[in-house]
Amino acid sequence: MILDKFKALGDTFIAIHEHVGFKMVVRYTFLILLVLAIFNIRAVTTGIVEFVSDIQEEIHYNKMSLQEEYYTDLSPILAELRAEAGADRILYFEYHNSLESLDGMPFKFFNLMKCSAKYGIPEVPGSVYKDISASMYTELFTKIAEGDLVICHGFHDIDFRKTYRGVYELFSEGDHSKKFAIFSLPGIRKPIGFIVLEWMDDDSEFNINQKIVCDYRPRINAISAYARKR
């Protein structure tokens, strides 16, 4: 049986050799294998691209879920801080650097990500503070990066307005606040953003100090680090 198959195979090769020649057989075989390889490569490449795309979508979905959990955990802490400070509203900002200059230098921006206001005070929509260049307020960010609490006592706080040019206008025109206090959120390995506590009345009294900042800053840093580590 096996000998018959080998004989039939040999006869086939002899017939091919007699009609087209052995070299042509080799060439045709090579071309057929090449075509098959090309189609296989395309199929493999398509499969790899689809696989990578699925992984990227899953990673993005997981990050979005973690981000939502982070803001959910953050909300009660912000409300608690606002109440303890006696503020009318608290704004939570995050930094980002999604754009670069032509020579590759990153731009630093900040966005409003969360707002908590006491009853009767309107919340601020995120669109009011979106993609704002931090370079416009370098004096402020340099100061709060040192861990200091920066306070503006209102329109007549000339020292504040001279030292941190444009900051009063940013918040008073953006959301009509009268007084505010600002401190940074340094994060564990790199800065997260900053907090702004706002008062809507010129006669409001501040109940914010460095001790309160030192109590709440680590708590916010901790839940941020936990959310980003998962």
C-alpha positions in Angstrom: 0.0 0.0 0.0 2.7 2.5 1.1 4.9 1.5 -1.8 2.1 2.1 -4.2 1.6 5.7 -2.8 5.3 6.4 -3.1 5.3 5.1 -6.7 2.2 7.3 -7.5 4.0 10.3 -6.0 7.1 9.5 -8.0 5.1 9.2 -11.2 3.5 12.6 -10.5 6.9 14.3 -10.1 8.2 12.7 -13.3 5.1 13.8 -15.2 5.5 17.4 -13.9 9.2 17.4 -14.7 8.5 16.1 -18.3 5.9 18.8 -18.9 7.2 22.0 -17.1 10.6 21.1 -15.9 11.9 20.8 -12.3 13.0 24.5 -12.0 9.5 25.7 -12.9 8.0 23.3 -10.3 10.3 24.9 -7.7 9.4 28.4 -8.8 5.6 27.7 -8.9 5.9 26.1 -5.4 7.8 29.1 -4.1 5.2 31.5 -5.5 2.3 29.5 -4.0 4.0 29.4 -0.6 4.8 33.1 -0.8 1.1 34.0 -1.6 0.0 31.8 1.3 2.5 33.5 3.6 1.4 37.0 2.6 -2.3 36.1 3.2 -1.3 34.6 6.6 0.7 37.6 7.5 -2.2 39.9 6.7 -4.5 37.7 8.8 -2.0 37.6 11.7 -1.5 41.3 11.5 -5.2 42.0 11.5 -5.6 39.7 14.5 -2.9 41.4 16.4 -4.3 44.9 15.7 -7.8 43.8 16.8 -6.3 42.2 19.9 -4.3 45.3 20.9 -7.3 47.5 20.2 -9.5 45.3 22.5 -6.9 45.5 25.3 -6.6 49.3 24.9 -10.4 49.7 25.1 -10.5 47.5 28.2 -7.7 49.4 29.9 -9.5 52.7 29.1 -12.7 51.4 30.5 -11.0 50.2 33.7 -9.3 53.6 34.1 -12.6 55.4 33.6 -14.3 53.1 36.2 -11.4 53.8 38.7 -11.7 57.5 38.0 -15.5 57.4 38.8 -14.8 55.5 42.0 -12.2 58.0 43.0 -14.5 61.0 42.5 -17.2 59.2 44.4 -14.8 58.6 47.4 -13.6 62.2 47.1 -17.0 63.9 47.2 -17.8 63.4 51.0 -14.3 64.6 51.9 -14.7 67.8 49.9 -18.1 68.4 51.5 -16.6 67.8 55.0 -13.7 70.2 54.3 -16.1 72.8 53.0 -18.3 72.6 56.1 -15.3 72.7 58.5 -13.9 75.7 56.8 -17.3 77.4 56.8 -17.0 78.0 53.0 -19.9 78.4 50.6 -18.3 76.3 47.9 -15.2 74.1 47.3 -13.6 73.5 43.9 -11.3 70.6 43.1 -8.9 71.1 40.2 -6.6 68.7 38.5 -3.5 69.4 36.3 -2.9 67.9 32.9 -0.4 68.4 30.1 -2.1 67.0 27.0 -0.6 69.5 24.7 3.0 70.3 23.7 4.8 73.3 22.0 6.4 72.9 18.6 9.7 72.1 20.2 8.2 69.4 22.4 7.8 71.3 25.7 4.7 70.3 27.6 2.1 72.9 28.5 0.5 72.7 32.0 -3.2 73.2 32.2 -5.8 72.8 34.9 -9.5 71.7 34.8 -12.3 71.9 37.4 -13.2 68.3 38.2 -15.5 68.5 41.3 -17.5 71.1 43.0 -19.4 71.0 46.3 -21.6 73.9 47.5 -23.7 74.4 50.5 -27.5 74.6 50.2 -28.6 77.6 48.2 -25.3 78.2 46.6 -25.1 77.2 42.9 -22.4 74.8 41.8 -19.9 75.7 39.1 -20.1 73.7 35.9 -16.8 72.2 34.7 -16.9 74.2 31.5 -16.2 77.5 33.4 -12.7 76.3 34.2 -11.5 74.1 31.4 -8.0 73.8 29.9 -6.7 77.0 31.7 -3.0 77.5 31.2 -1.1 77.4 34.5 1.7 79.6 33.1 -0.7 82.6 33.4 -0.5 82.2 37.2 3.0 81.1 37.9 3.4 83.2 41.1 0.4 81.4 42.7 1.4 77.9 41.8 5.0 78.5 42.9 3.7 79.6 46.3 1.2 76.8 46.9 3.8 74.3 45.7 5.7 75.2 48.9 2.8 73.9 50.9 1.4 77.3 51.8 -2.2 78.3 52.1 -2.9 81.4 50.0 -5.9 83.6 51.0 -7.6 86.4 49.1 -9.7 88.6 51.4 -11.7 90.2 48.5 -11.5 93.0 46.0 -9.7 95.3 48.4 -6.9 92.8 49.1 -4.4 94.9 47.1 -1.4 92.9 48.3 -2.9 89.7 47.0 -3.9 91.2 43.7 -0.4 92.7 43.1 1.4 89.5 44.1 -0.9 87.0 42.2 -1.9 89.0 39.2 -5.1 87.7 37.4 -6.0 85.2 40.1 -8.7 87.3 41.7 -10.2 88.1 38.3 -10.1 84.4 37.3 -12.4 83.3 40.2 -14.5 86.5 40.8 -15.4 86.7 37.2 -15.6 83.0 36.6 -18.1 82.1 39.4 -18.7 85.5 41.3 -16.9 84.5 44.5 -15.8 87.3 46.8 -13.2 85.7 48.9 -11.2 82.4 48.5 -8.4 80.3 49.9 -6.2 78.1 47.8 -3.8 75.2 48.6 -2.1 72.5 46.6 -2.5 68.8 46.4 1.1 67.5 45.9 0.1 63.8 45.5 2.5 61.0 46.4 4.9 61.1 43.4 3.7 64.1 41.4 1.2 67.0 41.9 -2.5 66.2 41.5 -3.9 69.7 41.4 -5.3 72.2 44.0 -8.3 73.1 46.1 -10.1 76.4 46.1 -12.5 77.3 49.0 -14.9 80.1 48.2 -17.0 82.6 50.1 -19.8 84.5 48.3 -20.2 87.4 50.7 -17.7 90.2 51.4 -18.6 90.0 55.1 -18.0 86.3 55.4 -15.5 85.2 58.0 -12.7 82.7 57.3 -12.5 79.5 59.3 -9.6 78.1 57.2 -6.0 77.7 58.4 -2.9 75.7 57.8 -3.9 73.1 60.4 -7.1 72.3 58.5 -5.2 72.0 55.3 -2.7 69.7 56.9 -5.5 67.5 58.2 -7.3 67.1 54.8 -4.4 67.2 52.3 -3.1 63.7 53.3 -6.6 62.2 53.1 -7.1 63.4 49.6 -3.6 62.4 48.5 -4.2 58.9 50.0 -7.4 58.1 48.1 -5.9 59.6 44.9 -2.8 57.3 45.3 -5.0 54.3 46.0 -7.2 54.9 43.0 -4.3 55.3 40.6 -2.4 52.3 42.0 -5.3 49.8 41.4 
